[in-house]
Amino acid sequence: MGPVEKAVRADVEELGDLSDIEPSLSEMAYTLAHQIDLAASGECEECGAAIPTRDSSVTLPQLNRELRQTLAQLVEGRATDDDDDLGDLGSPD
């Protein structure tokens, strides 16, 4: 497991229990992060031997963009509610 995948797994773990489509989105994020690590390292997943990388100038930006979008969608539904019952104490209403 590479550094990007480790970081993504730690971030998703911080979210706590996953529901609805969040488990699927988290698995997508893990896969994308793994592919980013592979593209960046140029190592064989099985044995760690050096392998020619794909055209990383195209692949890495695409994978990074997709990972950012997946993570954004994963946390989108977890935005804190701004319906604080006491939050409007300063207004005269």
N, C-alpha and C positions, 0 to 999 in steps of 0.2 A: 504494500500500500504506500503510495507516494504522498508527498506533502499536501497537495491540493485535496486529495481524497480524505486524508486525515482531518484537515481543517473543515471540510464540508460535513463530515460525519460528526465532528465536535459541535459545529454550529446547529445541525439538525437535532442533535441530542439535547441541546439547550432549550429547544422548543417544547420539550416535554411530550406528553401523549399526542399522537397524531390521529386525525380523524378524517372522514370523508375521502377526498382524493389525495390527502397529504402523504400517506404511505407510498403511493405510486409516484408522486412528485419527488419524494426523497430518494427513491430508488433511481429515478432518472438522474437526479443530481449526483448520486454516487457514481453512476456509470459515466456520466460526462466528466466528472472530476478524474476518474480513473483514466479515461482516454486522454485527458489533458496531461496527466502525469506521464503516460506512455509516449505521447507525441513530444513532450519536452525532454524526456530522458533518452529516448532512442534505445531503450533496453527491452529485451525479450521478456514478456510477462512470465514465462515459464522458468527460464534459467538465468535471466539477468544479463545474458550476453548482449553485446552491442549489435544493433541492427540498423540498417538505413532507415531514417525517419521519413515519413510522408512529407510532402511539401508543407512544412510547419508555418510558413508565411501565410498560407491560406487556412490550414486546418486549425491552428491554435486560435486565431481570432474568431473563427466560426464557433468552435467549441466553447470559448470563453463567453461569447455573446449568448449562446444557448444556455449555458450554466447560470449566468446572471439572470436571464429571464425566468428560468425554472425556479431559482431560489427566491426571486421577487414574487412569483406566483405562490410559492409555498408560504411565505410570511404575510402575504397580502391580507388574508383573512384573519390574521392575528393582530391587526392594528388595535391599539387600545381605544376603548370607547371614550368619547369626550362627553358623555352624559353624566357628569359628576353632579350629584344632587346638591352638593355644597359649593360647587365651583362658581356659582353666581352670587355669592354672599355680598360682593362689593357693589352690585347693581341695586338701584333704589326700588325695583319692582318687588 
